[in-house]
Amino acid sequence: MKERKADHIEICANHEVAPGYCYWDDICLVHEALPEINADDIDMSATVLGKRLDFPFIVTAITGGFSGAKKINENIAKACAELGVGMGVGSQRAAIEKIDKKSYSVIKDYDVPLVIGNVGAPQLIPQRNKTAFTYDVIASSTDLIGADVMAIHLNFLQEMVQPEGDTNSAGCFDAIRDLARNQPIMIKETGAGISQKVAKRLSGIGIKAIDIAGMGGTSFSAVEMYRAMKKGDEIRARVGGTFFDWGIPAPVSLMTVRNDIPIIASGGILDGLHAATSLALGACCAGAANLLLRDAMESADAVKMRLTVIREEMRAAMMLTGSKDIAALADADRVILGRTKEWMDNYDKR
């Protein structure tokens, strides 16, 4: 597992893993030439999952579980604590299986205002010769990082391409519902988006939020394609290539699943304008992972610089739409163009 985690980071840092079309650029916020607000008076704060953030952004799940992950997570945690934004960790399976805990537990050394844990939905049910994680095991993973909520990630696209993938899915919904009765959980896709149909199924079982993680950002089909190529596994490499751009574009997913559950928008967000756009479309918070990976591999200061730029880009977008706070931004006028409009015009959202 350590080798796989290290492979993921190396591939995401050094290879093209995104589909290449930026769906967020299809959403144009309408310019307000006379905003009648002062930039310094704009209130960017938001309450997300019961925690106050200085601006609504989360560095979503990146890594954990191998020697290089400790420094990455420490750099992210330090920057997030200083700037008052949220942080998620990569899958905690490596900690649960006693491979590595330190790369996760380091987060507790910093006062991050919102910490999100991470366990895969496939691990909630038996897989071939593997037993399901128990409630106690997941609770221990929550305690390990001081998580405010545990994200259950849906990564079946990745599992189908991965040679060692866990591909049983029957029973995951019931397992998620049962877990939600025991502790605060949210649902997170991993790059293929959440449909309205799935969101409706999840809406009544007690989950706290949904991170749509739509198509447009890191494709874990692509990541596993590169791993398969490295190993000489032609079949898995071809499957990964076929599904490189599989999924629901992130803005489409966001616009079609909006309901009473808070929605975190991630998947291809590249700057603060994209983040602001997602809030205008109804998200409670924006998030990104690969956008900050190289910075996190460098230093906490590099992460802090990236997050500061994102914050100031969001502030500029709020000023230029006449939005004095996040609630006003949610009412900003916008125009939908390009492939995103084609999706919205043709997507059967039943």
C-alpha positions as CSV (number, residue, x, y, z in Angstrom):
1,M,0.0,0.0,0.0
2,K,2.9,2.4,0.8
3,E,4.1,2.0,-2.8
4,R,0.6,2.7,-4.2
5,K,0.3,5.9,-2.1
6,A,3.7,7.1,-3.2
7,D,2.8,6.3,-6.9
8,H,-0.4,8.4,-6.6
9,I,1.6,11.4,-5.4
10,E,4.3,11.0,-8.0
11,I,1.8,10.6,-10.8
12,C,-0.4,13.5,-9.7
13,A,2.6,15.8,-9.4
14,N,4.3,14.9,-12.7
15,H,1.7,13.6,-15.2
16,E,-1.4,15.0,-16.9
17,V,-4.3,13.6,-14.9
18,A,-7.1,16.0,-15.7
19,P,-9.4,15.7,-18.8
20,G,-8.2,19.0,-20.3
21,Y,-11.5,20.9,-20.5
22,C,-12.3,23.3,-17.7
23,Y,-16.0,23.2,-17.1
24,W,-15.8,25.9,-14.5
25,D,-14.8,28.4,-17.2
26,D,-18.2,27.8,-18.8
27,I,-19.8,29.6,-15.8
28,C,-19.5,33.4,-16.3
29,L,-20.4,35.7,-13.4
30,V,-22.0,38.9,-14.6
31,H,-19.9,42.0,-13.9
32,E,-21.4,44.7,-11.6
33,A,-19.9,48.0,-12.7
34,L,-21.1,50.0,-9.7
35,P,-20.8,47.6,-6.7
36,E,-21.4,50.1,-4.0
37,I,-19.3,48.2,-1.4
38,N,-15.8,48.5,0.0
39,A,-13.5,45.6,-0.7
40,D,-12.2,45.8,2.9
41,D,-15.7,45.4,4.2
42,I,-16.5,42.2,2.3
43,D,-17.3,39.4,4.8
44,M,-15.8,36.2,3.4
45,S,-16.4,34.1,6.5
46,A,-18.7,31.1,6.4
47,T,-19.9,28.3,8.7
48,V,-19.3,24.9,7.1
49,L,-20.3,21.7,8.9
50,G,-20.7,23.7,12.1
51,K,-17.3,25.2,12.0
52,R,-16.4,28.9,11.2
53,L,-14.0,29.3,8.3
54,D,-12.3,32.6,7.5
55,F,-13.3,32.0,3.9
56,P,-15.2,29.0,2.5
57,F,-12.4,26.7,1.2
58,I,-11.1,23.2,2.0
59,V,-7.9,21.6,0.9
60,T,-9.6,18.3,0.2
61,A,-8.1,14.8,0.5
62,I,-4.6,14.5,-0.8
63,T,-2.6,11.8,0.9
64,G,-1.4,9.8,3.9
65,G,0.1,6.4,4.5
66,F,3.7,6.6,3.3
67,S,6.9,8.3,4.5
68,G,6.6,11.4,2.3
69,A,3.0,12.0,3.3
70,K,3.8,13.3,6.8
71,K,5.5,16.4,5.5
72,I,2.8,17.1,2.9
73,N,0.0,16.9,5.5
74,E,2.0,18.9,8.0
75,N,2.5,21.7,5.5
76,I,-1.2,21.7,4.6
77,A,-2.3,21.7,8.2
78,K,0.0,24.5,9.2
79,A,-1.2,26.7,6.4
80,C,-4.9,25.9,6.9
81,A,-4.6,26.7,10.6
82,E,-3.0,30.0,9.9
83,L,-5.6,31.1,7.3
84,G,-8.6,29.6,8.9
85,V,-9.7,27.1,6.3
86,G,-10.6,23.4,6.3
87,M,-8.5,20.3,5.5
88,G,-9.2,16.8,4.5
89,V,-6.8,13.8,4.6
90,G,-6.3,11.0,2.1
91,S,-7.8,7.6,2.7
92,Q,-7.0,6.5,6.3
93,R,-6.8,2.8,5.3
94,A,-3.1,2.8,5.8
95,A,-3.5,3.9,9.4
96,I,-6.3,1.4,10.0
97,E,-4.2,-1.4,8.7
98,K,-1.3,-0.2,10.9
99,I,1.0,0.6,8.0
100,D,1.4,4.2,8.9
101,K,-0.3,6.6,11.4
102,K,2.1,9.4,11.8
103,S,1.4,11.0,8.4
104,Y,-2.2,11.4,9.6
105,S,-1.8,12.2,13.3
106,V,0.5,15.1,12.6
107,I,-2.6,17.2,11.8
108,K,-3.6,17.2,15.5
109,D,-0.5,19.4,16.1
110,Y,-2.2,22.3,14.4
111,D,-5.5,24.2,15.1
112,V,-7.2,23.5,11.8
113,P,-10.8,24.8,12.1
114,L,-12.4,22.0,10.2
115,V,-10.8,18.5,9.8
116,I,-12.3,15.9,7.6
117,G,-11.3,12.2,7.8
118,N,-11.5,9.7,5.0
119,V,-12.5,6.1,4.6
120,G,-13.6,4.3,1.4
121,A,-17.1,3.0,0.9
122,P,-15.7,-0.2,-0.4
123,Q,-14.1,-0.8,2.9
124,L,-17.4,-0.7,4.7
125,I,-18.4,-4.1,3.2
126,P,-16.5,-7.4,2.7
127,Q,-14.1,-7.5,-0.3
128,R,-12.9,-10.9,-1.5
129,N,-10.7,-12.0,1.4
130,K,-11.0,-8.8,3.3
131,T,-13.3,-8.0,6.2
132,A,-15.3,-4.8,6.5
133,F,-14.1,-2.0,8.8
134,T,-16.1,-1.9,12.0
135,Y,-17.7,1.1,13.6
136,D,-15.0,1.1,16.3
137,V,-12.2,1.1,13.7
138,I,-13.7,4.1,11.9
139,A,-14.2,5.9,15.2
140,S,-10.5,5.3,16.0
141,S,-9.6,6.8,12.6
142,T,-11.7,9.9,13.5
143,D,-9.9,10.3,16.8
144,L,-6.5,9.8,15.2
145,I,-6.7,13.1,13.4
146,G,-9.3,14.9,15.6
147,A,-11.8,14.8,12.7
148,D,-14.9,16.8,12.9
149,V,-16.6,14.6,10.3
150,M,-15.6,11.5,8.5
151,A,-15.8,11.5,4.7
152,I,-16.9,8.2,3.1
153,H,-15.4,8.3,-0.4
154,L,-17.0,6.7,-3.4
155,N,-14.2,5.7,-5.7
156,F,-15.6,2.8,-7.7
157,L,-14.2,4.2,-11.0
158,Q,-10.7,4.0,-9.5
159,E,-11.4,0.5,-8.1
160,M,-12.5,-0.8,-11.4
161,V,-9.3,0.3,-13.1
162,Q,-6.9,-0.6,-10.2
163,P,-5.5,-4.1,-10.6
164,E,-5.9,-4.7,-6.8
165,G,-9.2,-2.8,-6.7
166,D,-12.1,-3.6,-4.3
167,T,-15.0,-3.9,-6.7
168,N,-17.8,-5.2,-4.4
169,S,-20.5,-2.5,-4.0
170,A,-23.7,-4.3,-3.0
171,G,-24.5,-3.3,0.6
172,C,-22.5,0.0,0.6
173,F,-25.7,2.1,0.9
174,D,-26.9,0.2,4.0
175,A,-23.4,0.4,5.5
176,I,-23.3,4.2,5.0
177,R,-26.8,4.6,6.5
178,D,-25.8,2.5,9.5
179,L,-22.6,4.4,10.0
180,A,-24.4,7.8,9.9
181,R,-26.4,6.7,12.9
182,N,-23.2,6.3,14.9
183,Q,-21.1,9.3,14.0
184,P,-21.0,12.5,11.8
185,I,-20.2,11.5,8.2
186,M,-20.3,13.1,4.8
187,I,-20.1,11.6,1.3
188,K,-17.3,12.4,-1.1
189,E,-16.8,11.4,-4.7
190,T,-13.3,11.2,-6.1
191,G,-13.5,12.8,-9.5
192,A,-16.6,11.4,-11.3
193,G,-19.3,13.5,-9.7
194,I,-22.6,12.8,-7.9
195,S,-25.9,12.5,-9.8
196,Q,-29.2,13.9,-8.6
197,K,-30.4,10.3,-8.3
198,V,-27.7,9.3,-5.9
199,A,-28.0,12.6,-4.0
200,K,-31.7,11.9,-3.4
201,R,-30.9,8.4,-2.1
202,L,-28.4,9.8,0.3
203,S,-30.4,12.8,1.5
204,G,-32.6,11.1,4.0
205,I,-30.1,9.0,5.9
206,G,-28.4,11.6,8.2
207,I,-25.3,12.5,6.3
208,K,-23.9,16.0,7.0
209,A,-22.7,17.1,3.5
210,I,-21.9,15.9,0.0
211,D,-18.6,16.7,-1.7
212,I,-19.5,16.3,-5.4
213,A,-15.9,16.0,-6.6
214,G,-17.0,16.1,-10.2
215,M,-15.2,15.3,-13.4
216,G,-12.8,18.0,-14.6
217,G,-10.1,17.7,-12.0
218,T,-7.9,14.7,-11.1
219,S,-9.1,11.5,-12.9
220,F,-8.2,8.5,-10.8
221,S,-8.8,6.4,-13.9
222,A,-5.9,8.3,-15.4
223,V,-3.8,7.9,-12.3
224,E,-4.4,4.1,-12.3
225,M,-3.7,4.0,-16.1
226,Y,-0.2,5.4,-15.4
227,R,0.3,2.9,-12.7
228,A,-0.7,0.1,-14.9
229,M,1.6,1.3,-17.7
230,K,4.4,1.4,-15.2
231,K,3.7,-2.2,-14.3
232,G,3.3,-3.4,-17.8
233,D,-0.4,-4.2,-17.3
234,E,-1.8,-3.5,-20.8
235,I,-5.4,-4.4,-20.0
236,R,-5.7,-2.1,-17.0
237,A,-3.9,0.6,-18.8
238,R,-6.3,0.4,-21.7
239,V,-9.3,0.4,-19.4
240,G,-8.0,3.4,-17.6
241,G,-7.5,5.3,-20.8
242,T,-11.0,4.6,-22.0
243,F,-12.5,6.0,-18.8
244,F,-10.0,8.9,-18.5
245,D,-12.8,11.6,-18.7
246,W,-15.7,9.5,-17.3
247,G,-18.1,11.3,-15.0
248,I,-20.4,14.2,-14.5
249,P,-18.7,17.6,-14.9
250,A,-18.4,19.3,-11.5
251,P,-20.6,22.4,-12.2
252,V,-23.3,20.1,-13.7
253,S,-23.2,17.9,-10.7
254,L,-23.4,20.9,-8.4
255,M,-26.3,22.5,-10.2
256,T,-28.3,19.3,-10.3
257,V,-27.9,17.9,-6.8
258,R,-28.6,21.1,-4.8
259,N,-31.0,20.3,-2.0
260,D,-31.2,20.6,1.8
261,I,-27.8,18.9,2.3
262,P,-24.8,21.3,2.2
263,I,-22.8,20.8,-1.0
264,I,-19.0,21.1,-1.2
265,A,-17.8,21.9,-4.7
266,S,-14.6,20.3,-5.9
267,G,-13.3,18.8,-9.2
268,G,-11.2,21.0,-11.4
269,I,-11.3,24.2,-9.4
270,L,-8.1,26.0,-10.3
271,D,-8.4,29.4,-8.7
272,G,-10.4,31.7,-6.5
273,L,-12.7,32.7,-9.3
274,H,-13.8,29.1,-9.8
275,A,-14.3,28.8,-6.1
276,A,-16.5,32.0,-6.1
277,T,-18.4,30.6,-9.1
278,S,-19.2,27.4,-7.2
279,L,-20.6,29.4,-4.3
280,A,-22.7,31.4,-6.7
281,L,-24.1,28.1,-8.0
282,G,-25.1,27.0,-4.5
283,A,-22.1,25.3,-2.9
284,C,-21.5,26.0,0.8
285,C,-17.8,25.7,0.3
286,A,-15.2,25.1,-2.5
287,G,-12.4,22.6,-2.4
288,A,-9.3,21.5,-4.3
289,A,-6.5,19.0,-3.8
290,N,-4.1,18.6,-6.8
291,L,-4.0,22.4,-7.2
292,L,-2.1,22.5,-3.9
293,L,0.0,19.3,-4.2
294,R,3.2,20.8,-5.5
295,D,3.0,23.6,-2.9
296,A,2.4,21.0,-0.1
297,M,5.5,19.1,-1.3
298,E,7.5,22.3,-1.0
299,S,6.6,24.1,2.2
300,A,3.8,25.4,4.5
301,D,4.6,28.9,3.2
302,A,4.0,27.8,-0.4
303,V,0.6,26.4,0.6
304,K,-0.2,29.6,2.5
305,M,0.7,31.7,-0.5
306,R,-1.5,29.6,-2.8
307,L,-4.4,29.8,-0.4
308,T,-3.9,33.5,0.1
309,V,-4.1,34.1,-3.7
310,I,-7.3,32.0,-3.8
311,R,-8.8,34.1,-1.0
312,E,-7.9,37.4,-2.8
313,E,-9.3,36.1,-6.1
314,M,-12.5,35.2,-4.3
315,R,-12.6,38.6,-2.7
316,A,-12.2,40.2,-6.2
317,A,-15.0,38.1,-7.6
318,M,-17.2,39.2,-4.7
319,M,-16.4,42.9,-5.2
320,L,-17.0,42.7,-9.0
321,T,-20.4,41.1,-8.5
322,G,-21.4,43.5,-5.8
323,S,-21.5,40.7,-3.2
324,K,-20.9,42.0,0.4
325,D,-20.9,38.5,1.9
326,I,-21.2,34.8,0.9
327,A,-25.0,34.9,1.1
328,A,-25.0,37.8,-1.5
329,L,-22.6,35.9,-3.7
330,A,-25.1,33.0,-3.8
331,D,-27.5,35.4,-5.6
332,A,-25.0,36.7,-8.1
333,D,-26.1,36.7,-11.8
334,R,-24.3,34.2,-14.1
335,V,-24.4,32.9,-17.6
336,I,-23.8,29.2,-18.6
337,L,-22.0,28.5,-21.8
338,G,-20.1,25.7,-23.7
339,R,-20.1,22.0,-22.9
340,T,-21.6,22.7,-19.4
341,K,-24.7,24.2,-21.1
342,E,-24.9,21.3,-23.4
343,W,-24.9,18.9,-20.4
344,M,-27.5,20.9,-18.6
345,D,-29.7,21.1,-21.7
346,N,-29.5,17.3,-22.3
347,Y,-29.0,15.7,-18.9
348,D,-31.9,13.7,-17.7
349,K,-31.9,14.5,-14.0
350,R,-34.5,12.0,-12.9
